[in-house]
Amino acid sequence: MRRIFLFITLIINTGISFGQEPILEPIQQFGVGTLLSAVITPDGKNAITSGQHGIFLWDVETGKVIRKIVTNQARRIFDLSKDGKKILISGITLAIYDAEKWEILIENRSAVLSNAMFSDDGNRYITVNTDISTIDLYRTDSIQKVCTVKYVGKGDSVAALSPDGNMIAVLENDRSTRIVDVDTGKTIHLLSAPNYFGYPQAFTPDNSQLITVSIRGVVKIWDMKSGKEIKTFDLEKRYCLIKLSPDGEKLICGDLVGSVDVWDMNFGESIHRSSEHSAKILSISFSTDGERFRLFAV
């Protein structure tokens, strides 16, 4: 049996610094077979895991299973909507589950997908198929495509969807990031810098900026009106998972040995660094107020 540990870090925001040192402590342990993915609900009360034995809803406080869906195929959770009401889960097909009723709302066509994500309002989502280098945008109430974006590139982290669902950022093989208007299908900007290969990570909450991060940890922030680079800073090491806080002011970075660093986006400075925990960080999520973040590590 493979175990998953849920750690929680409390962060008290007192301006550009934090009033409490982040301390990663395991608050619960779950385990059902080989784990593929995991998320925690915005209220922090429940955890959802997926793997070869199905999909499980857990009570974080007790560590007990609330509900489960047993499947004969491996399932992966791609995303949980910001309000915690919808889940994107893939297997042979991609399905949107109602997280409260635990029922399938929409089941999409068969596809081997490498990634999928919701817009902030949960009304749109994109799927990334690296086998055919295609990004498709859908509404959550339909299986009809809104648009398709073709690209030339590889890897799971080739795309980001803006919070309002109106722009897609896609990484091309020539090391540029293309910004596409989903309503027109036209390219708005081509973002590039000399000797820089940055993966699109996230748009800021107001859709005005895009954050890209290179494999070596170099962050660039781009203005969406002008398409110009407005800030660069170095994270100083490689990370396996990066998450932008809900207010767009903090970057939470997790590495392969279980350490978590918090960076201030305005100043490009490290705020706090945690110790290593000899575990790979699987997912990072934020509390509704953005004052705390939680992470899964295996």
Buried (B, 14 or more C-beta within 10 A) or exposed (E): EEEBBBBBBBBEBEEEEBEEEBEBEEBBEBBBBEBBBBBBBBEBEBBBBBBBBBBBBBEBEEBEEBEBBEBEEBBBBBBBBBBBBBBBBBBBBBBBBEBEEBEEBBEBEEBEBBBBBBBBEBBBBBBBBBEEBBBBBBBBEEEEEBBEBEBEBEEEBBBBBBBBBBBBBBBBEEBBBBBBBBEEEEEBBEBBBEEBBBBBBBBBBEBEBBBBBBEEBBBBBBBBEEBEBEBEBEBEEEBEBBBBBBBBBBBBBBBBEBBBBBBBBEEBEBBBBBEEBEBBBBBBBBBBEBBBBBBBBB
